[in-house]
């Protein structure tokens, strides 16, 4: 899923400083699963913003709405009767949400309430870790199901480097050296030889280096 | 026992402190409460195993939100006591009342009154 963190409240308050009423739109997709931008978090943000405004002696009317996804025009269309009635709209979806909303409703202002961080999963309740860098050409099968692009600090394809110590990466004691894990798993499974095979350099054309990406599925295009 | 506790405290009963949500605490502050506290069971004694531990985490989250907004986090608190500790309940009620009185009215109310 796409993982995000809520922006500091002060930053959000600054964005909406000139507004008397705002609509907060949540998303039932990834940000609901990582407890950042679902219906519940929309309620919490609404209450926090109202408390902040009352403290200043000003009022703030807050509309709350959570849609199925903010990355599909069909769901974005469902809020067409609401967005115009507010001074501004706060989106609690990943970075895709406010952009789809801005595109659909050019007359309205849309503010992002979250910082989109990475593609990852929950390693335990409340803790998410990065697992994919979206490089556009998956190679995890060469590394026994572990991605060195996303999980090695240097994205090395021929690690480990000298910064690996005791199974941890030199950047932090909390970050596993993925190359340590890859080599260990290869050894345990008797497949260490796999790492000796010579492969051509990875093409980064499909990653961000090739510019903004687009995926076209002919069978679905209408 | 017939112990009396400060009359400014409004008790809201819930089946378990784990039922108390972040939003319940925030709404209380938003609607003008000067302070809110949860009186949960002793840690390790929860009938539902972790209800009171969850409540404590939620209280800590709300404290963080209030700090971010420049409101004293001490206005929200978590206490643990057993159902048989009537005198402790009174003690907590008095302690919290004194703390809030020392802090004064919630800044949410101050501006409203002005």
Interface residues (C-beta under 8 A of the other chain):
Chain A: X8 X9 X10 X40 X43 X44 X47 X48 X50 X51 X52 X54 X55 X56 X57
Chain B: X22 X23 X26 X27 X29 X30 X65 X66 X68 X69 X70 X71 X107 X108 X111 X112 X114
